[in-house]
Amino acid sequence: MDLKIGKYRHFKGGEYEVIGVATHSESGGQLVVYRPLYGEGGLWVRPLDMFLETVEHEGELRPRFMFAARV
């Protein structure tokens, strides 16, 4: 799965920059490397499947993260 590099909006409203997708050295699982575009920043990782999943929020199904723009 190719994930676009750029800015994403979390379903709760925060904006994040996706840096890329890394491979876990032991499991081979794919992890999205990203950083918040607010606060102190720092790098975070989340399993690719979880990053791309659909969640229910306020009675609606929506993507956990939605692509917003190339950075």
N, C-alpha and C positions, 0 to 999 in steps of 0.2 A: 504494500500500500504506500503510495506516495502522498505525503502530507505537505501542503503548501507552506513555505516559510513566510512569516509575516505576522500581522497583528490579528488577534482573535479576541472576541468578547465572550466572557463567561456568562452563563444563563442568569447569574445573579448581578451582572453588570460590570464587573471588573474587566480591564483590558490587559492583555498579555502579549508578549512577543515570543513566537515560536522560533527557536534557534535551529532546531533540527531533530532528527530521530536517531537515537543511539541503540546499540545492541547490548543487552545484559551479558556480561562475560561468562556467567555460569549457566543461565537458563536459555540464552539465545533469544529471550523475549525482547520486543521492541518497546522503547521508552521515549516519550516526547520530552525534549529538553526545552524549557521555557522560563521566562521571567516576567514578573508583574511589572506593568508600566506605571506603578504608583508605589508609594512608600519607599522602603529601603532597598527594594529589588531583591537581588540574590537569584541563584539558579534553582529551579525545581524540576523534578521529573515525575511523570505519570505514565502508567502503561498506555500504549497506543490505543488499545481497545476501549479503555475507560475514557480516554480523551475524546474519542469519536462517538461514544454512546449517546443515546437519547435518554433524557431524564424527564420526569413529570414535575412541573413547577406551576403552582397556582392553578391546578386543574388542566394544564396544557402539556402536551409532549413537545419537547424542543431539544435541539442539540446541546450537549454540555458546553461545548465551545463552538462558536460560529466564526468563520473566516470574515475579517473586516477589511483588510487591506495589506498590500505588500509594504514592508518597512524599508 
